[in-house]
Structures are given as structure tokens and as C-alpha cells.
Amino acid sequence: MMDILRIGAPKDRKRLDGLVNRRSLERDIEAWVRPILEAVRRRGDAAVVEFTRKFDGVKLSAGRLRVARREIEAALASASPKLVRALQAVRRNVEAYHERQRPTSWTMKGRSGAVLGERIVPLRRVAVYVPGGVAPLVSTVLMGVVPATVAGVGEVVVATPPGKRGRVAPAILAACAVCGVEEVYRVGGAQAIAALAYGTRRIPRVDKIIGPGNVFVMTAKKLVYGVVGLDAPYGPSEVLVLADATADASWVAADILSQAEHGTGHEFAVLVTTSKRLAAQVRAQIRSQLDELPALSRVRERLERGRALVVAPSLPKAIDFVNAFAAEHVEIIARNARRLSAAVTNAGAIFIGPYSPVPVGDFAAGPSHCLPTGGAARAFSGLSVQDFVKRVGTIECSRAALGKLAPLVEELAEAEGLPAHARAVQVRVKR
């Protein structure tokens, strides 16, 4: 299980290229998702109810799609005090971090004398999708809702798959209560994305949908792009550990297995190291720790897919691989970890040093755990306050300022063959 691959070895080149250029599964399932989106667009709540029964095995009436406020309040009241305190503490951590991201409006006087500016406008209505299939991702409520409220979004709603007997996981509802969310829908999968994007009688449409999900959810989000605003591609989880010979093999193995625990079989967990000995030790530790974690038996057969132990001839070559892979999470467990982190430019988030494992970011530290996957970190960033606001440019010209800009407008309008554009300026200047 888990061969050791060498950067530069001809026999391993194809497998290493496959890791870097890992193929998205979305295209394979678009044919499944498109009919769901179209059915919800045409038939609204009836289609949502139908697909919830088909895919989640839960029979709901349209009137039960929205979770009653008393159910949210009851979940908070019945939650253990320890859990409530943890939720409140994490909310404060996430708030403190995202407060630093809050953008501000500004104005300036342009060279022409015109008053120019940028106005920051919070979105009106946003949905946070919270996965709840394999595990109820309570932390996603905090990581999605808190940045939105810091940004000043007027209405934040949550959609999450129903569990047995159509109930939402109480811990998710408790987190919603702690974050002040009163509008929660017990709907998941592609049908939830369609309802939020197009709107139904019971589920009013939103301006933007954020949050992670499985490949069906991510494909649905891609297909409704333009109908509704979206965040970055947040798909199956990934971790890449950059380590040297000083790393503790048991810690690295634990970090790799923590990603396997998501259990979809589409996760990626990769070690890149300059030490062949460490790679061998990590492989042995993974086998050993699997025997100690019976809960992971359900994913044991999936470990070879997306798992890799990669040996690089030097740290610069290792970092080149890290940046080419562009992982959701990059851990650096090596001498001078902070200095090495400066060379990592493609990552959703960087975890520096041996005491910064990914779960710290997943659950508690402060930055949102909604991060780009599948190599999207080459161009996308993690969720932030900026994802919940619009930047609206403003231009205010005096007659004198317009006079200075008019020749430029006329010249470019002529170059583009748009005389009516030039005329809109000329009629004012001549007058």
C-alpha cells in the first residue's frame, strides 16, 4: 500500500503528473446533475421534495423544508454546555480574524479633477451550504456564517441535508443558533443548490452560495454560475505535508489519515520529503495507526487512491512540487519552517511548524476552512469577508473634469468604431 515515488525518476513521472494534474470528477457527473437543476427550476418545491426522498431517503412535505425556529432553539438548549462554550469561543476566534479583512470605501481626486471612488456594499442574501452526509460539519456553520456577518450581509441562511426522520443534526442547529442564523433548510445535494439559485415558493433565492460539498454539490454550483454568485471550488479535502528528516513520522501519518477520515474516497493526502527514510517510516505508521483506528476501516480500501509518498532530491525541488500541486492545505514540518513557507505560493492555507496540524485550522484557529481544492489554489483564495461584499466604482465629473477627459474618450471611441459613445461626451462639452 502506498508506493514511494521519486521526483526525477522516469518510472514515476506519469504518476506524479497525475497527482499534479488531478482530474476533476465534475465533468463525469454533469449528466446526472443537469436534470435535477432543471426539474427544481421548473417544478420548485415538489422537485426538491422528490429528490430528497430519492437521494436522502427522507419523506418531507414542502412545509417541512424549513426548520422551525423552535427546533433551532431546542437544539441550543439541549446541547452540552461544553459544546456551546466551544462554539462560542470558535465564533470569537473567527470573528477576530475576519474583522482584519473588512474592506472600507474610499474616494480620491483623479488627475482630471473628477472625484473617483469605490463603495463597499454587503450582499443582501447569502446561503451557506453545510455538508451533513458522512459527518455533520458543525464547523462549516461557523466558518461560513461568521465571515458573512462580519461583512454585514443582511440575510444569511443555511442549507444542510436532513438526517434520519428528516431531522437536521442538533449540533449543526446549535451552531446556527450561536451564530444568529434563524433561516435553516433541511435540504442537501444538487437539489439544494438549485433551490437556492433559482428560488422556490418555500426557499427564496439567494445572491450567493458558499460552502464545501461533495462532487454532486460542486458540479451543481458550477452549473448555476451566473444565475447566482459562487465562491471558489471547495471540493473533497486535500493535505500536502512538506517535511524533512526532522519530522515525526507518527505525526505525519496522523495528518494524512485525518484527511482520509472524510471518507468519500476522493480526498488527496500527500507527503513530500527529502528523506526516503521518513517516507518509509510514514508508510509503516499509516499501517500501524489504521489498526488502532477501527473507525477508519470504512476508508481503508480507498487509501491508495489520492495517497502518495513522494521523495524529492532537494528542498527546492520539493517546493516546486508543492507549488505545482497547489493543495488546499499545506503543512510544513521541517527546520526553518517559517522561512520555507515564504516560498510556498500556491496553497489554500499554510500550516507552519510541527504544532500546526490541519484540524487546528479546520475547527478553531480563525481563518475559514472553506479553501480551494483540486489545484484551484493556483488562482483562488480561501473564503474571506471580501467574498460577501461588492465593490462599486463611483465617478463624479465636474464640467471642467469632463472637458479634460473628452479628448481621450473621443480618440478611443473612434478607435473602437463607437461614435455614439463619443457623442455622449461631445454634446456636453460643446454645450
Secondary structure, 3 states (H helix, E strand, C coil): CCCEEECCCHHHHHHHHHHHCCCCCHHHHHHHHHHHHHHHHHHCHHHHHHHHHHHHCCCCCHHHCECCHHHHHHHHHHCCHHHHHHHHHHHHHHHHHHHCCCCCCEEEECCCCCEEEEEEEECCEEEEECCCCCCCCHHHHHHHHHHHHHHCCCEEEEECCCCHHHCCCHHHHHHHHHCCCCEEECCCHHHHHHHHHHCCCCCCCCCEEECCCCHHHHHHHHHCECCEEECCCCCCCEEEEEECCCCCHHHHHHHHHHHHCCCCCCCEEEEEECCHHHHHHHHHHHHHHHHHCHHHHHHHHHCCCCEEEEECCCHHHHHHHHHHHCEEEEEEECCCHHHHHCCCCCEEEEEECCCCCHHHHHHCCCCCCCCCCCCHHHCCCCCCHHHHEEEEEEEECCHHHHHHHHHHHHHHHHHHCCHHHHHHHHHHHHC
